[in-house]
């Protein structure tokens, strides 16, 4: 932990030890990229369900999407968010010091919130319709589920690009 005097106010900054920082960075990178990969795989399943004329394949794709969504989307998103906050607080980048970190944090929280609400609802609808052999509700699923997954994939891709390029500089502070 380091303390500095900035404009007559002490600023305390927590610095993670190198080994802890690297460990959290690995967890953050793996969970973030896995979150993107799982979302892209789910998008592939949703598009396949739309593109096929086979009801059996459509039902299987939607069931797989629901299963993967139940098991992976939220845990990976939470892991990415928590590890990202830990890195922000415990590294030179800070949590609110650089614009790229702030944008990434907002996108991550937004993506996680949307996964818990919007995406989860579409996946539940798809699973319910797929489980009923007499169901004919497939015509309303393709657009909503595929769009939700496409937006999620684009958001997580943008987060990855921001992490690599770090495009925006430090926020200016007022004296």
RONUTI-861474 format. One record per residue: residue number from 1; x, y, z of N, C-alpha, C, O, CB in turn; chain. Coordinates in steps of 0.1 Angstrom, whole numbers, plus 5000, padded with zeros to 4 digits. Glycine has a CB too. Layout:
<rotis>
pos,n.X,n.Y,n.Z,ca.X,ca.Y,ca.Z,c.X,c.Y,c.Z,o.X,o.Y,o.Z,cb.X,cb.Y,cb.Z,unit
NUM,X,Y,Z,X,Y,Z,X,Y,Z,X,Y,Z,X,Y,Z,A $
...
</rotis>
This chain:
<rotis>
pos,n.X,n.Y,n.Z,ca.X,ca.Y,ca.Z,c.X,c.Y,c.Z,o.X,o.Y,o.Z,cb.X,cb.Y,cb.Z,unit
1,5008,4988,5000,5000,5000,5000,5009,5012,5000,5019,5013,5007,4990,5000,5012,A $
2,5005,5022,4992,5013,5034,4991,5004,5046,4994,4992,5046,4991,5020,5036,4978,A $
3,5010,5057,5000,5002,5069,5003,5009,5080,4997,5021,5082,4997,5000,5071,5018,A $
4,5001,5089,4990,5007,5101,4984,4998,5113,4988,4986,5111,4992,5007,5100,4969,A $
5,5003,5125,4988,4996,5136,4992,4992,5143,4978,5001,5148,4971,5004,5146,5001,A $
6,4979,5144,4975,4975,5150,4963,4965,5162,4967,4954,5159,4973,4968,5140,4954,A $
7,4969,5174,4964,4960,5186,4966,4956,5186,4981,4944,5187,4984,4948,5186,4957,A $
8,4965,5184,4990,4963,5184,5004,4954,5172,5009,4949,5173,5021,4956,5197,5008,A $
9,4952,5162,5001,4944,5151,5005,4953,5138,5004,4959,5137,4993,4931,5149,4997,A $
10,4954,5130,5014,4961,5118,5012,4954,5108,5002,4942,5106,5003,4964,5111,5025,A $
11,4961,5102,4993,4955,5092,4984,4962,5079,4987,4974,5078,4986,4957,5096,4969,A $
12,4954,5069,4991,4960,5056,4995,4957,5047,4983,4945,5045,4979,4954,5051,5008,A $
13,4967,5041,4978,4966,5031,4967,4970,5018,4971,4981,5016,4977,4974,5036,4955,A $
14,4962,5008,4969,4965,4994,4972,4972,4988,4960,4968,4989,4949,4952,4986,4975,A $
15,4984,4982,4962,4991,4975,4952,4991,4961,4955,4996,4957,4966,5005,4981,4950,A $
16,4987,4953,4946,4988,4938,4948,5002,4934,4946,5009,4939,4938,4979,4931,4938,A $
17,5006,4924,4954,5019,4918,4952,5020,4912,4938,5010,4908,4932,5023,4907,4963,A $
18,5032,4912,4932,5033,4908,4918,5027,4894,4915,5020,4892,4905,5048,4907,4915,A $
19,5029,4885,4924,5024,4871,4922,5009,4871,4922,5002,4865,4914,5029,4862,4933,A $
20,5003,4878,4932,4988,4879,4933,4983,4887,4920,4973,4882,4914,4984,4887,4945,A $
21,4989,4897,4916,4985,4905,4904,4985,4896,4892,4975,4895,4884,4994,4917,4902,A $
22,4995,4888,4890,4996,4879,4879,4985,4868,4879,4979,4865,4869,5010,4873,4878,A $
23,4983,4863,4891,4973,4853,4892,4959,4858,4889,4952,4851,4882,4973,4847,4907,A $
24,4956,4870,4894,4943,4876,4892,4942,4879,4877,4931,4878,4871,4940,4888,4901,A $
25,4953,4884,4871,4953,4888,4857,4950,4875,4848,4942,4876,4838,4966,4894,4853,A $
26,4956,4864,4852,4953,4852,4844,4939,4848,4846,4932,4844,4836,4963,4840,4849,A $
27,4933,4848,4858,4919,4845,4860,4910,4854,4852,4901,4849,4846,4916,4845,4875,A $
28,4913,4867,4853,4905,4877,4845,4906,4874,4830,4895,4874,4824,4910,4891,4849,A $
29,4917,4872,4825,4919,4870,4811,4911,4857,4806,4904,4857,4796,4934,4869,4807,A $
30,4914,4846,4814,4907,4834,4810,4892,4835,4811,4885,4830,4802,4912,4822,4819,A $
31,4887,4840,4822,4872,4841,4824,4866,4851,4813,4855,4848,4808,4869,4846,4838,A $
32,4873,4862,4810,4867,4871,4800,4867,4865,4786,4857,4866,4779,4876,4884,4800,A $
33,4878,4859,4782,4878,4852,4769,4869,4840,4768,4863,4838,4758,4893,4848,4766,A $
34,4868,4833,4779,4859,4822,4780,4844,4827,4779,4836,4821,4772,4860,4813,4793,A $
35,4841,4838,4785,4828,4844,4785,4824,4847,4770,4813,4845,4766,4827,4856,4794,A $
36,4834,4853,4763,4832,4857,4749,4831,4844,4741,4821,4843,4733,4844,4865,4744,A $
37,4839,4834,4743,4839,4822,4735,4826,4814,4737,4820,4809,4728,4850,4813,4739,A $
38,4821,4813,4749,4808,4806,4752,4797,4814,4746,4788,4807,4740,4806,4805,4767,A $
39,4797,4827,4746,4786,4835,4740,4787,4833,4724,4776,4832,4718,4788,4850,4743,A $
40,4798,4832,4719,4799,4830,4704,4794,4816,4701,4788,4814,4690,4814,4832,4699,A $
41,4798,4806,4709,4793,4792,4707,4777,4792,4708,4771,4785,4700,4799,4783,4717,A $
42,4772,4799,4717,4757,4800,4719,4751,4807,4707,4740,4803,4702,4753,4806,4732,A $
43,4757,4817,4702,4752,4824,4690,4752,4815,4678,4743,4815,4670,4761,4837,4687,A $
44,4763,4807,4677,4764,4797,4666,4752,4787,4667,4746,4784,4657,4777,4789,4667,A $
45,4749,4782,4679,4738,4773,4681,4725,4780,4677,4716,4774,4671,4737,4768,4695,A $
46,4723,4792,4682,4710,4799,4679,4708,4802,4664,4697,4800,4659,4710,4813,4686,A $
47,4719,4805,4657,4718,4808,4643,4716,4794,4635,4708,4794,4626,4732,4814,4637,A $
48,4722,4784,4640,4720,4770,4634,4705,4766,4636,4699,4760,4627,4729,4760,4641,A $
49,4700,4769,4648,4686,4766,4650,4676,4773,4640,4666,4768,4636,4682,4769,4664,A $
50,4680,4786,4637,4672,4794,4628,4674,4789,4614,4664,4788,4606,4676,4809,4629,A $
51,4686,4785,4610,4689,4782,4596,4684,4768,4592,4682,4765,4580,4704,4782,4594,A $
52,4682,4759,4601,4678,4745,4598,4663,4745,4597,4656,4752,4603,4683,4735,4608,A $
53,4658,4735,4589,4644,4733,4588,4640,4721,4596,4629,4716,4596,4640,4731,4573,A $
54,4650,4715,4603,4648,4703,4611,4644,4707,4625,4652,4712,4633,4660,4694,4611,A $
55,4631,4703,4629,4627,4706,4643,4635,4700,4654,4637,4705,4664,4612,4702,4644,A $
56,4640,4688,4651,4648,4680,4661,4661,4688,4663,4665,4689,4675,4650,4666,4656,A $
57,4667,4692,4653,4680,4700,4654,4677,4713,4661,4685,4717,4670,4686,4702,4641,A $
58,4667,4720,4658,4663,4732,4664,4661,4731,4679,4666,4739,4687,4650,4738,4657,A $
59,4653,4721,4683,4651,4718,4697,4664,4715,4704,4666,4720,4715,4641,4706,4699,A $
60,4672,4707,4698,4685,4703,4704,4694,4716,4706,4701,4717,4716,4692,4693,4696,A $
61,4694,4724,4696,4703,4736,4697,4698,4746,4708,4706,4751,4715,4703,4744,4683,A $
62,4685,4747,4709,4680,4756,4719,4682,4750,4733,4684,4757,4743,4665,4759,4717,A $
63,4680,4737,4735,4683,4731,4747,4698,4732,4751,4701,4734,4763,4679,4716,4747,A $
64,4706,4730,4742,4721,4732,4744,4724,4746,4749,4732,4748,4758,4729,4728,4732,A $
65,4718,4756,4742,4720,4770,4746,4715,4772,4760,4723,4779,4768,4712,4779,4736,A $
66,4704,4767,4764,4699,4769,4777,4708,4762,4787,4711,4768,4798,4685,4763,4778,A $
67,4713,4750,4784,4722,4743,4794,4735,4751,4796,4740,4753,4807,4725,4729,4788,A $
68,4741,4755,4785,4754,4763,4785,4751,4776,4792,4760,4780,4800,4759,4765,4771,A $
69,4740,4782,4789,4737,4795,4796,4735,4793,4811,4740,4802,4819,4724,4801,4790,A $
70,4729,4782,4815,4727,4780,4830,4740,4777,4837,4743,4782,4848,4718,4768,4832,A $
71,4749,4770,4830,4761,4765,4837,4773,4775,4836,4781,4775,4845,4765,4752,4831,A $
72,4774,4782,4825,4786,4790,4822,4785,4805,4822,4794,4812,4827,4792,4785,4810,A $
73,4775,4810,4816,4774,4825,4813,4775,4833,4826,4784,4842,4827,4761,4828,4807,A $
74,4767,4830,4836,4768,4839,4848,4781,4836,4856,4787,4846,4860,4756,4835,4857,A $
75,4785,4824,4859,4798,4822,4866,4810,4829,4859,4818,4835,4865,4801,4808,4868,A $
76,4810,4828,4846,4821,4834,4838,4821,4849,4839,4831,4856,4841,4822,4829,4824,A $
77,4808,4855,4837,4807,4869,4838,4810,4874,4852,4816,4885,4853,4792,4872,4835,A $
78,4806,4868,4862,4809,4872,4876,4824,4871,4879,4829,4880,4885,4801,4863,4886,A $
79,4830,4861,4874,4845,4859,4876,4852,4870,4869,4861,4876,4874,4849,4845,4871,A $
80,4848,4873,4856,4854,4884,4849,4852,4897,4856,4862,4905,4857,4849,4884,4835,A $
81,4840,4900,4861,4837,4913,4867,4845,4914,4880,4852,4925,4883,4822,4914,4870,A $
82,4845,4904,4889,4851,4905,4902,4867,4906,4900,4873,4914,4907,4848,4893,4911,A $
83,4872,4898,4891,4887,4898,4889,4891,4912,4883,4902,4917,4886,4891,4887,4881,A $
84,4882,4917,4874,4885,4930,4868,4885,4941,4878,4894,4950,4878,4875,4933,4857,A $
85,4876,4941,4888,4875,4951,4898,4888,4950,4907,4894,4960,4911,4862,4950,4907,A $
86,4891,4937,4911,4903,4935,4919,4916,4940,4912,4924,4947,4918,4905,4920,4922,A $
87,4917,4938,4899,4928,4943,4891,4928,4958,4891,4939,4965,4893,4928,4938,4877,A $
88,4917,4964,4889,4916,4979,4889,4920,4985,4902,4927,4995,4902,4902,4983,4885,A $
89,4915,4979,4913,4918,4985,4926,4932,4982,4930,4939,4991,4936,4909,4978,4937,A $
90,4938,4971,4926,4951,4967,4930,4962,4969,4921,4973,4964,4923,4951,4953,4934,A $
91,4960,4977,4910,4971,4979,4900,4973,4994,4897,4965,5002,4902,4968,4971,4887,A $
92,4982,4997,4889,4985,5011,4886,4974,5017,4878,4972,5029,4877,4998,5012,4878,A $
93,4965,5009,4871,4955,5014,4863,4944,5020,4871,4937,5030,4867,4949,5003,4854,A $
94,4941,5015,4883,4930,5021,4891,4917,5017,4886,4916,5012,4874,4931,5036,4892,A $
95,4907,5018,4894,4893,5015,4889,4886,5026,4882,4879,5023,4872,4885,5011,4901,A $
96,4889,5038,4885,4883,5050,4879,4893,5060,4874,4889,5072,4872,4873,5056,4888,A $
97,4905,5056,4872,4916,5065,4869,4917,5067,4853,4920,5078,4849,4929,5061,4874,A $
98,4914,5056,4846,4916,5057,4831,4902,5054,4825,4894,5046,4829,4926,5046,4826,A $
99,4900,5062,4814,4887,5060,4807,4885,5046,4802,4874,5041,4802,4887,5070,4795,A $
100,4896,5040,4797,4894,5026,4791,4889,5016,4802,4881,5007,4799,4907,5021,4784,A $
101,4894,5018,4814,4890,5009,4825,4875,5012,4828,4867,5003,4831,4899,5011,4837,A $
102,4871,5025,4829,4857,5028,4832,4848,5023,4821,4838,5017,4825,4856,5044,4833,A $
103,4851,5025,4809,4843,5020,4798,4842,5004,4799,4831,4999,4797,4849,5024,4784,A $
104,4853,4998,4801,4853,4983,4802,4844,4978,4814,4837,4969,4813,4867,4978,4803,A $
105,4845,4986,4825,4837,4982,4837,4823,4984,4834,4815,4975,4838,4842,4991,4849,A $
106,4819,4995,4828,4805,4997,4825,4799,4987,4815,4788,4981,4817,4803,5011,4819,A $
107,4807,4983,4805,4803,4973,4795,4802,4959,4802,4793,4952,4799,4813,4972,4784,A $
108,4811,4956,4811,4811,4943,4818,4798,4942,4827,4791,4932,4827,4823,4941,4826,A $
109,4796,4953,4835,4784,4953,4844,4771,4953,4836,4762,4946,4839,4784,4965,4853,A $
110,4771,4960,4825,4759,4960,4816,4757,4946,4810,4746,4941,4809,4761,4970,4805,A $
111,4768,4940,4805,4767,4926,4799,4763,4916,4809,4755,4907,4806,4780,4922,4793,A $
112,4768,4917,4821,4764,4908,4832,4749,4910,4836,4742,4900,4837,4773,4909,4844,A $
113,4745,4922,4837,4731,4925,4840,4722,4920,4829,4711,4914,4832,4729,4940,4842,A $
114,4725,4922,4817,4717,4918,4805,4717,4903,4805,4707,4897,4801,4723,4923,4792,A $
115,4728,4896,4808,4729,4881,4808,4719,4876,4819,4712,4866,4816,4743,4876,4811,A $
116,4718,4882,4830,4710,4878,4841,4695,4881,4838,4686,4874,4844,4714,4884,4854,A $
117,4692,4891,4830,4678,4894,4828,4673,4891,4814,4666,4881,4813,4676,4909,4830,A $
118,4678,4898,4804,4673,4896,4791,4677,4882,4785,4668,4875,4781,4678,4907,4782,A $
119,4690,4879,4785,4694,4867,4778,4688,4855,4786,4684,4845,4779,4709,4866,4778,A $
120,4689,4855,4799,4683,4844,4807,4669,4842,4803,4664,4830,4802,4685,4847,4822,A $
121,4661,4852,4802,4647,4851,4798,4645,4845,4784,4636,4836,4783,4640,4864,4798,A $
122,4653,4849,4774,4652,4843,4761,4656,4828,4761,4650,4820,4754,4661,4851,4751,A $
123,4666,4825,4769,4671,4811,4770,4660,4802,4777,4658,4791,4772,4684,4810,4778,A $
124,4653,4808,4787,4643,4800,4793,4631,4798,4784,4625,4787,4784,4638,4808,4806,A $
125,4627,4808,4776,4617,4807,4766,4620,4796,4756,4612,4788,4752,4614,4820,4759,A $
126,4633,4796,4751,4637,4786,4741,4636,4772,4747,4632,4763,4740,4651,4790,4736,A $
127,4641,4771,4759,4641,4757,4766,4626,4753,4767,4623,4741,4765,4648,4758,4779,A $
128,4617,4761,4772,4603,4758,4774,4597,4753,4761,4589,4743,4760,4595,4769,4780,A $
129,4599,4761,4750,4593,4758,4737,4599,4745,4732,4592,4737,4726,4595,4769,4727,A $
130,4612,4743,4734,4619,4731,4729,4614,4718,4736,4614,4708,4731,4634,4733,4730,A $
131,4611,4720,4749,4607,4708,4757,4593,4703,4754,4590,4691,4756,4608,4712,4772,A $
132,4585,4711,4748,4571,4707,4744,4571,4702,4730,4572,4710,4721,4561,4719,4746,A $
133,4568,4689,4728,4568,4684,4715,4558,4690,4706,4559,4690,4694,4566,4669,4716,A $
134,4547,4695,4712,4536,4700,4703,4538,4715,4701,4530,4722,4694,4523,4698,4710,A $
135,4549,4721,4706,4551,4735,4705,4554,4740,4690,4561,4733,4683,4562,4740,4714,A $
136,4549,4751,4687,4552,4757,4674,4556,4771,4675,4555,4779,4666,4539,4757,4665,A $
137,4562,4775,4687,4567,4788,4689,4580,4792,4684,4586,4802,4688,4566,4791,4704,A $
138,4586,4783,4676,4600,4786,4671,4601,4799,4663,4612,4805,4662,4605,4774,4663,A $
139,4590,4803,4657,4591,4815,4648,4594,4827,4656,4599,4837,4650,4578,4816,4641,A $
140,4591,4828,4669,4594,4841,4676,4607,4840,4683,4612,4851,4687,4583,4843,4686,A $
141,4613,4829,4684,4626,4827,4691,4638,4832,4684,4646,4839,4689,4628,4813,4695,A $
142,4639,4829,4671,4652,4831,4664,4657,4846,4665,4669,4848,4668,4651,4828,4650,A $
143,4648,4855,4663,4653,4869,4663,4657,4873,4677,4668,4879,4678,4642,4878,4657,A $
144,4649,4871,4687,4652,4876,4700,4664,4870,4706,4673,4877,4711,4640,4874,4709,A $
145,4665,4857,4705,4677,4850,4711,4690,4853,4704,4700,4856,4710,4675,4835,4712,A $
146,4689,4852,4690,4701,4855,4682,4706,4869,4684,4718,4872,4685,4698,4852,4668,A $
147,4696,4879,4684,4700,4893,4686,4707,4895,4700,4717,4902,4701,4688,4902,4684,A $
148,4701,4889,4710,4706,4891,4724,4720,4885,4724,4729,4891,4730,4697,4884,4734,A $
149,4723,4874,4718,4736,4867,4718,4746,4875,4709,4758,4876,4712,4735,4853,4713,A $
150,4741,4881,4698,4750,4889,4690,4754,4902,4697,4766,4905,4696,4742,4893,4676,A $
151,4745,4908,4704,4748,4920,4712,4758,4916,4723,4768,4924,4725,4736,4927,4718,A $
152,4756,4905,4730,4765,4901,4740,4779,4898,4734,4789,4902,4740,4760,4889,4747,A $
153,4779,4891,4723,4792,4888,4717,4800,4901,4713,4812,4902,4714,4790,4879,4705,A $
154,4793,4910,4707,4799,4923,4703,4804,4931,4715,4815,4936,4715,4789,4931,4695,A $
155,4796,4930,4726,4801,4937,4738,4813,4931,4744,4823,4939,4747,4789,4937,4749,A $
156,4814,4918,4745,4826,4911,4750,4838,4912,4741,4849,4913,4746,4822,4897,4753,A $
157,4835,4913,4728,4846,4915,4719,4852,4929,4720,4864,4931,4721,4841,4913,4704,A $
158,4843,4939,4722,4847,4953,4724,4856,4954,4737,4866,4960,4738,4835,4962,4725,A $
159,4851,4947,4748,4859,4947,4760,4873,4941,4758,4883,4946,4764,4851,4938,4771,A $
160,4874,4930,4750,4887,4924,4748,4896,4934,4740,4908,4935,4743,4885,4911,4740,A $
161,4890,4940,4730,4898,4950,4722,4903,4962,4731,4914,4966,4730,4889,4955,4710,A $
162,4894,4967,4739,4897,4977,4748,4909,4973,4758,4918,4981,4760,4885,4982,4757,A $
163,4908,4961,4762,4919,4956,4771,4932,4956,4765,4942,4959,4771,4915,4942,4776,A $
164,4932,4952,4752,4945,4951,4745,4950,4965,4741,4962,4967,4742,4943,4942,4733,A $
165,4942,4973,4735,4946,4986,4730,4947,4997,4740,4954,5007,4738,4937,4990,4719,A $
166,4939,4996,4751,4938,5007,4761,4938,5021,4754,4947,5029,4756,4951,5006,4770,A $
167,4927,5023,4746,4927,5034,4737,4925,5048,4743,4929,5058,4737,4916,5032,4728,A $
168,4920,5049,4755,4917,5062,4761,4926,5065,4773,4929,5055,4780,4903,5064,4765,A $
169,4931,5077,4774,4940,5080,4785,4934,5082,4798,4923,5078,4801,4948,5092,4781,A $
170,4942,5088,4806,4939,5091,4820,4928,5102,4821,4928,5112,4813,4951,5095,4828,A $
171,4919,5100,4831,4909,5111,4833,4916,5123,4839,4926,5121,4847,4898,5106,4843,A $
172,4912,5134,4836,4918,5146,4842,4911,5149,4855,4899,5147,4857,4916,5159,4833,A $
173,4919,5153,4865,4913,5156,4878,4913,5171,4880,4922,5178,4876,4921,5149,4889,A $
174,4902,5175,4887,4901,5189,4890,4908,5193,4903,4907,5185,4912,4886,5194,4890,A $
175,4914,5204,4904,4921,5208,4916,4912,5214,4926,4916,5218,4937,4933,5217,4913,A $
</rotis>
